[in-house]
Amino acid sequence: MLFLLFQLGEDRYAIEAAKVAAVLPLVVPKAIPGAPVAVAGAFDYHGTPVPLIDLSQLALGRPAQPRHSTRIIVVEYPIDDSDPSQLGLIAENVSETLVRDPAEFVPSGVRSDGAPYLGRIATDSRGIVQWVQIDQLLPDGVRDLLFNQPVVS
Amino acid sequence: MTSPRPARSVASLVAELLDRGLDDAELREATKQVAQTAASRELLTRSTFIFRLGPEWLGLPSSVVDEVVETRAIHTLPHRREGVMRGLVNVRGQLTICLALEQLFQSSTPASPVRARQSVLSRRLVVVAMQGHRLAFEADEVHGSHRFDPDSLRSVPATVAKSVASFTTDLLPWRDHTVGLLDAELLFHALGRRLG
């Protein structure tokens, strides 16, 4: 299985490439006043407004650094099974992929209630890669805010 | 004496390049590009391999073209001096059947002398792979792969010479020419039948 790698701080994380719709350069989003800090806003993706989550802000509490390697990963986000929507994730160091058998990912042994999206881990020569579960990514409040009402007026 | 450059791996140079900060202008440009709607973009989703046979510019699906090499001696086969079979060529040690594609199109227009001289220099041997078979043919000129928007295709007018039209699925405007896109499967099926 093919995974797209990115970084949060110094650590490497992976999401399934099959769930990735596009990898885009960083853009200037339209801010959504009053939204939680992890919501960077919404951006115009080929005419469709797509909500944008800053993963660094969500996990580390600091915004992603504006670099060429910081990109937007557009993923299919399941609201309910019948109707997936797109969600933009700002992630740092999106420049590599990894081919691994999903069975090689083992439970990390630590479960963080604050970050239920962090899944099983695999190791390679450069250290540990942790699998990020897209469907667990958003806290319920944020998810309702983004998808249960129009984001751009 | 120039000081030797520190030896760095390509990977670390790429990482360094990607680590540069983004300025406002780049951010605005990216925002504009990402916001472009499908209608204003050319969707270069298909690819064709463009080559010339005599006066005709033709296109084969890029996926069937294996390689393009210099022309070389064609070893004719006894008793097969006519028809689409031109003989055998040596492509990196492999004997490959060389076809005369132009025979199939029966292009009756003789090339002008100027064209003929040009074509000696620009001639290439194109090796295609279809259903596990490798076949070669000589093209008078090769442009290479060209990506295009399927919306730019035009249908084949009924007035086009019948022999070419029967293998041509669409016409693609390219530079000053119109390229006839060939149906590879149909073409090689017809060739297979002629080879017997």
Contacts between the chains, C-beta under 8 A, distances in Angstrom:
chain1	res1	chain2	res2	distance
A	24	B	30	7.5
A	24	B	34	5.3
A	25	B	26	7.9
A	25	B	30	4.0
A	25	B	33	7.7
A	25	B	34	7.2
A	26	B	22	6.1
A	26	B	27	6.4
A	26	B	30	6.4
A	27	B	27	6.7
A	27	B	30	5.2
A	27	B	31	4.0
A	27	B	34	5.3
A	27	B	35	7.9
A	28	B	27	5.2
A	28	B	28	6.5
A	28	B	31	4.8
A	43	B	31	7.1
A	43	B	34	6.7
A	43	B	35	7.6
A	44	B	31	7.7
A	44	B	34	6.9
A	44	B	35	3.8
A	45	B	34	5.9
A	45	B	35	7.3
A	46	B	34	7.3
A	46	B	35	7.1
A	46	B	36	6.4
A	46	B	37	5.4
A	46	B	38	5.9
A	46	B	41	7.8
A	47	B	35	7.2
A	47	B	37	4.0
A	47	B	38	7.4
A	65	B	21	7.7
A	66	B	21	6.0
A	66	B	22	4.5
A	66	B	27	7.1
A	67	B	18	7.0
A	67	B	19	5.7
A	67	B	20	6.5
A	67	B	21	5.7
A	67	B	22	6.2
A	68	B	17	7.1
A	68	B	18	4.7
A	68	B	19	7.2
A	68	B	20	5.3
A	68	B	21	7.9
A	68	B	22	6.2
A	69	B	15	7.7
A	69	B	18	3.7
A	69	B	19	6.0
A	70	B	22	7.6
A	72	B	34	7.9
A	93	B	18	7.7
A	95	B	14	7.5
A	95	B	15	7.4
A	95	B	18	5.5
